[in-house]
Amino acid sequence: MKGSLRKRKKAHGLGLLAERVAVGLLYLKGYRILARRYKIREGEIDIVTRRGDTVAFVEVKVRPTLEEARAAIDFVKRRRISRAARSWLASNPWAAPLTWRGDAVYVAPWCWPRHEIAAIELDLG
């Protein structure tokens, strides 16, 4: 049990580090961070950003390779992100007239992080 707990703590710490890397990358690209780790019971969003008239709900994935990080965003994860995005939008009515999209930032050791615009198809209906 101790090894399992240690692995989870290490993974959590690595995830938090990846989020900080992603925030830095997005900031350098001109995005303003609106929220981090937005959670509801049915899902969560790692980062909510805005640049111009677009609000992006960003999922951050860290894996041994960028391709593995990309593949880690499955249907269930997209559904959870969409639910959280609907909740965030309901709580922030000022964002209604803006464009919304689901982005991703992939992080892997010894690679530049990759920001993929519109990587996640959101179900906001």
N, C-alpha and C positions, 0 to 999 in steps of 0.2 A: 504493500500500500504506500509506503514511503516513496518508492521510486516513481509511482504513478503521480503522486502529489507534486513531487519535484519536477516531473516532466510538464505538468499542467502549469506550474508557476513559471517555468522557463518559457513555455509557449506564450503565456500571457504577457510576460515581460518583453518578449520579442515582438509581439503584436503591438504593444504600446510604443516601442521604439519605431516600428514601421509606420505607425500613425504620425509620430513626430516628423519622420522623414517626409511623409506625404504632405503634411501641413506646410513644411518648409518649401517643398517643390511647388505646391499650389500657390503659396504666397509669392514666390519668385515669378510665377506666371501671371500674376496680377489678380488672383482670386482673393476675396475677403472671406474669412472664416466666420460663419454665422453660428455654428454649433459643432460640438464634438461629442461623440458617444451618446447620441440621442436615442433613448430607449423607451419602448413601450412593452407591454407584456407579449405582444405578437411579433415583435421584431426590433431591429435597431439599425441605425445609420452611423457609420464611423465618423463621417465629416459632412456637414452641410456648408456649401460655399456659394458665393455669388460673384459673378463678374459681368458687368454691364446689365443687360436685361435677362440674364439666365441664372437660375438657381440650380446647382448640381448637387445631387445626393451621391456621395462618394463612398464606395466600398474599398477598403484597403486589405490586400491579401499579401502575406509574406509566405514564401515557400522556397525550397532549395533552388528552383529555377523560375524565371519569369513565366514560362509556359505552364508550369504546374500551378503557379499563382492564378493565372488566367483561367485554367480549367477548374479551379476550386469554387468558382461562382456558378452554382447549379440552380435548377429551377426552384428548389425550396428556399435557397438564399435570396433569389430574386423576389420571390413572393413575400418574404419577411421584410425585405428592404422596401417594397412597394407599400406594405401595410404601414410601416413606420413613416414613410414619406407622406402618405395620406393624412396621418395624424399630425405630422409637423405642419403640413399645409393648412389643416383645419385650425391649428393654433396660431398661425401666422397669415391672416387674411390679406395683408398687404402684398403677399407674394402671388396672389391669384392671377393678376394680369401678366405675370412674367412667364418666360419659357422655362420648363422644367426638364431635367434629364438625369439619367443615372450614369455616372462615371465610375471608373475604377482606377486605382493606383496599385501597380504590382511591384513588389519589393523582393529582391533576392540578393544573397551575398555576392559581393564583388561585381555587381551590375548597377548601372544607373537605374533609378526607379522609373517606371513607365506609367505615364498618365494616358489612359485610353478614354477619349470622349465618347459619350453615348454607348458605353460598353454594356450597359444593363437596360433591358427593355422594361420600363416601369408600367405597372397596371394601376393607374390612378383613377379609373372610372368607378 
